[in-house]
């Protein structure tokens, strides 16, 4: 299995903020096959790649049930509640305990410090919190050592079939902390 990370501009589809509309348009133009979800307790079939997808753990990974084994773990956002340094550290430590050879993370609307547009607006919150809140993207990313963080880049994975995943962060501008 090989992996490759590429950076560069990725165009955002006009319907990316409306997944329902996007799915209706896509399913009319493209052939798709419904996939039966396999019981995670059953052994993986030979020649297949098992993706394990989780999201919205909100710093509560210690309260989660057992994460099924797989080849690729994809955390699709909201791994923190308040985008605090210690939440990033706790999440990274949890990722390090998981057996998945490839771990991909995409930020959600709770990872406000990873959104440069929000970062400058949020610096005032740092003062209100007595300087304990950090909204520096580089610092947050330095905590994520046990995964590949995807934001506006693609990650290519070659296993039984050629796959490309694109990562993009979508921050809800109306969200308050």
N, C-alpha and C positions, 0 to 999 in steps of 0.2 A: 504494500500500500504506500502510495506516495502522496505527499501534500505539497501544495504550492500556494503562496499568497501573493496577490497582485494588488497594487495600489494604482489609483488614477481616477479620473472622473467617470462616474457612472450616471447615466441619465435616469431621472426618476420619472416613471410613467405617470401620466396625468391622473390615472385612477388609483394611484397607490394609497390615497387617503380614504378611498371608498372600496373596500375589498368586495363587498356584495356586488357592486356594479362591475368591478373588474372581473369577477368570476363569471358573471353572466356573459360578458363579452368574450372572454377566453374560451368558455366551454362551447360556444357556437362556432368558433373558428378552428379549434384544435380538437383532435381526437384525444380522449383521455380514458383511462381504465380505472375503475374503482378497485381499490386495493383492500383486501380483507386484513384487518389488523390482527396480527398474531399475538397469542397469549405470551406475555413476557416471561412466563415461567417455563415455556417450552423451549427446547434448545433451538438455536438459530439454524436455519437450513443452509446447507453447503452452497457456496456461491452467491449468497445474499449479504447485504450490508444492513445491519440493524442500527437505526437511528432512534435515540431516546430523546424526546422533546419535553422540556419542562418550562414553566414560566411562572411569574407572579409568586415567587417564594418569599419576598418581602422580609428578608433577614430572619426567616423562620425555618431554615434548613434543618435545625436540630429537632423540629417537630414533624418533619416529613416522614412518610413511610419509606421503605427501602426503594432506592432507585434501581430499576432493572438494568442488568448488564447490557452492553451494546458496543458497537464499533465507534459511534459518534454520539456525543451528548451535545444537544443544542439547548441552551438556555435562552429563551426568546424575550427576555426583558423583565424588569421589575424585580431584580434580585435584592434591592435595598428598599427600605421604607422612606428614609429621609436623606439619602445620598451622603451619609457620614463616612469618614475615613474608616472607622472601626467596622462598619457594615461591609465595606469593600474587603477589608482584611479577613473578616469572618467568612465571607463568601469564597474568597480565594483559598482559604484553608480547607473549606468543605470540598471545593473542587479537587484539591490535592488528595483527598481520601477516596475519590471515585476511581474505578478501574478502567474507565473508557480511555482508549488510546488517543482519541481526538476529542477535545472539548471546545465548543464554539460558544461565544457569548455575544448577544446583541443587546444594547441598552434599551430600556423602556422609559416611560415618562417619569419614573421615580429616580432615575440616575441623572438628575439634573446637572450635576457637575461635569458630565461628559458632553453636554451640549454647549458649544462655545457661544451661541447666541444667548443662552440663558445665563451663562457663567458671569458675565459682567453685571447683569441685573441682580444677581443673587449675592454679590459681595456685601451688600448691606445686611443680609441675614447673618453673615459671619460676625459682624460687629454685635448684633443682637444676641448671638449665642456665646458671647464672651470670647470670641476668636477660636472656638472649638470646631467650627464648620469650615471645611475647605472646599472651594469651588474651582480648583485648578485642575484642568483636564489631565495634564501630564502627571500630576501626583496620583490622581485616581488610577490612571492606566498603569502606573508603576506597581500598584497593588495586585494587578491581575497577571500573575506570573504562571498560573497553572491552566491557562487557556489561550485560545486565539480570539482576540476581540475583533469583531467585524463591524465596521462602520464605513459605508461608501467604498467598499472594496470587495473583491471576490476571493473565495477560497476554493481551490480546485482539489478534488479528492479522487484518486483513482484506486478502485478496489475491483469489485466484480463488474462494475460498469463505470463509465466516465460521468462524474457529477460536478456541477458548479453551483455553489451557493453564493448569493449576494447578501450582504448585510447593510442595512440602513436603519438608522435611528429615527423614530418619529416621536417628537415631543409635543404633547398637548399644551399649547400656549395658555390655555385657561386653567391649568393645574396650579393649585396653591399648596404651599408647604406650611 
